[in-house]
Amino acid sequence: MSTTRKIIAMTNNMEPRRALVIGATGIVGQTLSAQLAQLGWTVYGLSRSKTLEVPGTTSIKADLLDTERLVAALRGTRPEFVAFTAWTQRSTEAENIEVNSAIVRNVFSSLEAEQSVKHTALMTGLKHYLGPFDHFAVGVVPDTPFHENESRLDTPNFYYAQEDELFAAAARSSFTWSVHRAHTVFGFATGNAMNMVLTLSAYATICKEYGLPFIFPGSETQWNGLTDVTDAELIDEQMIWAATHETGHDQAFNIANGDVFRWRWLWPRIADHFGIQWEGFDGVTRPLEARLDNAEAASIWRDIATKHRLVEPDISRIASWWHSDADLGRQMECVTDMNKSRKAGFLGFRDSADSFFRYVESYRSAHIIP
């Protein structure tokens, strides 16, 4: 029996359970909302500016930093399960801490009066072990594979600030919690700040249209070393499992697909999938941002979108060059240990190559790439 089917059996009752997904239009929030709705939950999907078009989900538009309007927007939702799948990027980690801890704090203060929350899931990531972007992998970092019981780094980190807000709210309102530390997420979304599948698909599309080689942009370590990634749907399955199983309560869990691979193995397969020539690591990193984050690339994508009748002509909503550069440019091995959640009873997994190409085809079917 699949993980999802097991969850169905545990959540199927006469009175639909109620969930609130923060960041419901994002790369994880979209699929989480869809999974919950399919399982029979009443789902409220909150985002700042867009409507979530998922059957069975009620969209809520609200600015998470506008406390007065947030209270009004959430009044009457009475969720028993709250999932945080969104974050806001600022230019410094001090600003990231200020705004992202406020997001968590504001949601809980808006829900506190109705006292409906029974479990909250918070999505974070491997920067818990590696440090924030502006202090990335500086100083002593844990050995790989990363384990959940590692001490926090002696560096300010908005993940830590969000956790502290979560722990304080759980203590005040007596609900359980779970933290889900993902690696690079493969999923379906546009306008997302961290979307490697769509970023590499856009890059491959440009290479194909103009007869350019598909050049690996990252480091020698990432080209030759082992790595892992996380399928968005798998994060969602782990979140729902943690919310509905006692062994998932009050715990932090890594979440990765369960396999490992080398980019020198996957890169040629991506090139073959798009019908293009490829080049591997050749002595130096060759970042995408330096080559493609410019007006010329934006114009090229508009032409491609017109030619192929694509739905999104704005390359800035398609590609997150900086994020893929950051992940692929790391100078250290990044793999995660999944034994803790396996021992607790979560046995979900994905094949990472299958995951990548499944999302590529989803983007093609949605006319986001040709």
HELIX and SHEET records of a PDB file:
HELIX    1   1 THR A    3  THR A   11  1                                   9    
HELIX    2   2 GLY A   29  GLN A   38  1                                  10    
HELIX    3   3 THR A   67  LEU A   74  1                                   8    
HELIX    4   4 GLU A   93  LEU A  111  1                                  19    
HELIX    5   5 GLU A  112  GLU A  114  5                                   3    
HELIX    6   6 LYS A  127  LEU A  130  1                                   4    
HELIX    7   7 PHE A  133  HIS A  135  5                                   3    
HELIX    8   8 PHE A  158  SER A  173  1                                  16    
HELIX    9   9 MET A  196  TYR A  210  1                                  15    
HELIX   10  10 GLU A  220  ASN A  224  1                                   5    
HELIX   11  11 ALA A  232  THR A  244  1                                  13    
HELIX   12  12 GLU A  246  GLY A  248  5                                   3    
HELIX   13  13 TRP A  263  PHE A  274  1                                  12    
HELIX   14  14 LEU A  288  LEU A  292  1                                   5    
HELIX   15  15 ALA A  295  HIS A  308  1                                  14    
HELIX   16  16 ILE A  315  ARG A  317  5                                   3    
HELIX   17  17 TRP A  321  LEU A  328  1                                   8    
HELIX   18  18 ASN A  339  ALA A  344  1                                   6    
HELIX   19  19 SER A  352  SER A  365  1                                  14    
SHEET    1   A 7 THR A  57  LYS A  61  0                                        
SHEET    2   A 7 THR A  42  SER A  47  1                                        
SHEET    3   A 7 ARG A  18  ILE A  22  1                                        
SHEET    4   A 7 PHE A  81  PHE A  84  1                                        
SHEET    5   A 7 HIS A 119  GLY A 125  1                                        
SHEET    6   A 7 THR A 176  ALA A 182  1                                        
SHEET    7   A 7 GLN A 251  ILE A 255  1                                        
SHEET    1   B 2 VAL A 185  PHE A 186  0                                        
SHEET    2   B 2 THR A 230  ASP A 231  1                                        
SHEET    1   C 2 PHE A 214  ILE A 215  0                                        
SHEET    2   C 2 TRP A 278  GLU A 279  1                                        
SHEET    1   D 2 LEU A 226  THR A 227  0                                        
SHEET    2   D 2 PHE A 261  ARG A 262 -1                                        
END                                                                             
